[in-house]
Amino acid sequence: MKISDVRVRIVKNESSKIKASASITIDDCFVVHDIKVILGNEGYFIAMPSRKTPDGEFKDIVHPLNTETRELISGIVLKAFEEAQNAAE
């Protein structure tokens, strides 16, 4: 699997824990939108696209099936987020 494109949109609301939204293109043929970059207690992390169920729980719509793929996506998205932040300053 190759992530062929990453696009990051910085969130302007400084009080929000969500700092950006990202889209990734996989192998030039599959796009995942609405990956959130969130500032947590231990730094930045990503959350995959999700929707709220009728009982109030959030379920991922798409997600990696293994740790290796999650770490790959997380690393690439967070690096692109850092670059977008630096460019905005």
HELIX and SHEET records of a PDB file:
HELIX    1   1 THR A   67  ALA A   88  1                                  22    
SHEET    1   A 4 ILE A   3  ILE A  10  0                                        
SHEET    2   A 4 ILE A  18  ILE A  26 -1                                        
SHEET    3   A 4 PHE A  30  GLY A  40 -1                                        
SHEET    4   A 4 GLY A  43  ALA A  47 -1                                        
SHEET    1   B 2 SER A  50  LYS A  52  0                                        
SHEET    2   B 2 PHE A  58  ASP A  60 -1                                        
END                                                                             
